[in-house]
């Protein structure tokens, strides 16, 4: 193997665990954000439905 390529590969492969960890961390943060947002959205939908029912009862 070419010595220049060997040096490049040794540099890149040495940093691979950090790159993988960074991508895994970003993916985890994204998943937590999506779950948090979906939970808040479902809660808001429930509250809106309850409010609509209350307004409908008041108007009758």
N, C-alpha and C positions, 0 to 999 in steps of 0.2 A: 504494500500500500504506500501511496505517496506520503511523505512525512508531513506535508502541509495539510493534507486531508486528515491524517491521524490527529494532528493538533486541533483542527477544527472540530472533529467529532468528539474528542475528549472534552473540549470546552462546552459544546452543546449538550452532550450527554450528562455532564456534571450538573447542569442547571435544570435538567428535565424534571426532577422531583419538585422543584420550586414552581415551575410553570404548571405542572399538573395540579399541585396544591392550590395555586391561585385560581385556576379554572374551576376546581371543585368548590372552593370557597365562594366564588361568584355565583355558581349554580345553586349552592345552598342558600345564599342570600336571596336570590331570585325566587326560589321555591317558597321560602318563608314569607316573602313579600306578597306573592300571589295568594297563598293560603290566608294571610292576614286580610288582604283586600277582599277576597271572596267571603270571608266570615263577616266582615263589616257590611258588605253588600247584602248578604242574606238577612242580617239583623235590620238593616234599613228597610228592606222590602217588607219584613214582618211588621215593623212599626208603621209603615205607610199603609199597609192593608188594614191594620187596626184603626188607624186614623180615618181612613175612608169609611169603614163600617160605623165608626162613631159619628161622623158627619152625616152619614145616611140615616142613622137612627134619629138624630136631632132634626133633620129636615122632614121627617114623617109626621 
